Amino acid sequence: MTSLEQLKSMDRASVLHPFTQAKDYASGAADCFVVESGSGVRIKGADGTELIDAFGGLYCVNVGYGRLEIADAIAEQARKLAYYHSYAGHTTEALARLSARLIEMAPAGMSKVFYGLSGSDANETNAKLVWYYNNLRGQPRKKKIISRERGYHGCSVISGSMTGLSFYHQHMDLPLPIVRHAGVPHHYWGAQAGETEQQFSKRRADELEALILQEGPETVGAFIAEPVLGTGGLIPPPEGYWKQIQAVLNRYDVLLIADEVVCGFGRIGTPFGSDRYGMRPDLITAAKGLTSAYVPMSASIIGERIWNVVRDGAEQVGAFSHGYTYSGHPLGAAAANVCLDILERENLADNAERVGSHLREQFVRELASNEFVGEIRGVGMLAAIEFVADRATKRRFDPALKVGARLSAAARKRGLITRAMPHGDILGFAPPLVLTRADADQIVAITCEAVKEVTQQLKREKAA
Ligand code: PMP
């Protein structure tokens, strides 16, 4: 049998891992952790280490690890029919049932579902649908896509361009010139002195309008955004934001793509994030929670406005020429159907709201007075703690101090996985939606110990 050390050296010798220092990993200087099993909100390493996963993988394992019910459904589908394509009108029972269900569950006005395998490819599809729609309706110049700074939409060529985090662009020849980025709706950092959330939202909407006018409304096809900004820092929208943004988009005939890859399927307490904020999207990007990552699957949910043009345009242009070998994969559909059953049966959206609120309340109770805690925020089962060097002036820490990474390492050492969000010193939490209050309390207790350790280090370093 291969020993754990042999496995690690095989991996170091042969895998290029995402977001890993390639040279350090290959040489053995950076950690390798072999994950072996998972149950509920916990994962276990091959070395026996048990960890609470307060980030649900990459905020995707919404129903928790180790659901045999999903494993059985996948196995049953695989035994019967592991694969057939969905080109030229082929389907399976699992896919037809899933699609009817998604349309019923989605916000009003959604009409069809196109399937992919990842959030990135679903956003690629959505961008192409915007272009296709505008070509078919005789608006061939209406192609630019506006996203937001610090928005995250994936890392493929179009989705990576829409992502508003510069390290996804550097050395990769991105972003494409067709994309523009609007301002981050983060009141804590962006508001002017005395500006209320409503006023700040109005300013962001006015800026979006100015950007559309500057580019020329006849060249702007769509605005893409996450209902709650995710990877860029877990930032719920300020009050009134979506209402004001929606009004601007309507005024200039700009489509709205709601990237619900994180917010969809109960994560923020409602079926979709759009429901919570009254957004009226033309396209929805879904992935992660759709199958809770038991099988890779994504969906572009298409609104009537676009569907009507696609349907009628078919006479002019023939078949819809876009699709993947694995679009509508039967194993993904089988997993998704059971996932949605679990979501409903266990009221996981309600649990996300209740236990998520408890988690944030406990963070506030325990950590709000810490001299380095700038803001504690979140919604549903999302929470973030943002650290600053000086609360009064909101001075940031020197990035070289790597405060976020130190905090998440201090938590990890104590058996808790959190995520140091890639912008600023932000500790992010997005546990599976099945989290209990007792689990939440454990997360808070370990986080407090980690924060205490790093706070003491920082004070010592300041004094030195
Ligand atoms: N959109 C959002 C909002 C995401 O958070 C992510 C992934 N974190 C993606 C798109 C891309 O999904 P994937 O990694 O599956 O390509």
Residues whose N, C-alpha, C, O or C-beta is under 5 A from the ligand:
A	BS01	PMP	S118 G119 S120 D121 Y152 H153 G154 E226 G230 D259 V261 V262 A287
